[in-house]
């Protein structure tokens, strides 16, 4: 977690970046909470800062084992997943609106850009796998719009792995603040739209956005759904295309350099799907 969008700014137009300011940045610097999302009615959702700042755990590894080809981690946070993929020699890029998160990812050895998912990104339409974990399906408060955007970023029939709220049927769109402590008077960031989805709700939104379910599993109290991008291409031709891309990725590792500012990336070359400066 996380890449969020501003309260009144529509998808596709850069707006306020609530995750880029205190208290979220402070928590990433220290690696500790407590940190919460607070709804306007006072309800609090704990944010797992300590887990996000640690190394990828056994549950994370079950997700990474399913990744195909090049991987885009949307809302990469402090970068544990991107760093783990990099350590395994897998081409991967994290994006996050938090400068502290991107800097942390780079320190761990991963590549990351300070960017919203709704802004132009390197390699659009050429990523093999994308991740929406740690609640990041809530980005922007409009799951269907986010899932449409993910389809634009991935290859035809690309793979999207989403973490959900288990098998409860929750479909909630709210306005929230990030707060440092469970105190209504505690330090709070600006309000922004957010969504919370259980697995049934995710599958409904996914179907509207042109995805179909390829897999579903739970591990360590967390739940995940694997979605496949549908575009009508022949499956055999698509498999050949993905195999060719994997071979190319292995033969020519990314030559790009991670950045920690918001400058736009130049359009990447087909040989280098990970971020260029």
PyMOL commands that set and color helices and strands:
alter all, ss='L'
color gray80, all
select helices_A, chain A and resi 18-20+24-30+49-53+58-64+80-87+99-107+136-141+143-153+199-208+235-251
alter helices_A, ss='H'
color red, helices_A
select strands_A, chain A and resi 36-39+44-46+71-74+92-96+112-114+127-132+154-164+171-179+192-197+211-219+222-229
alter strands_A, ss='S'
color yellow, strands_A
deselect
rebuild
show_as cartoon
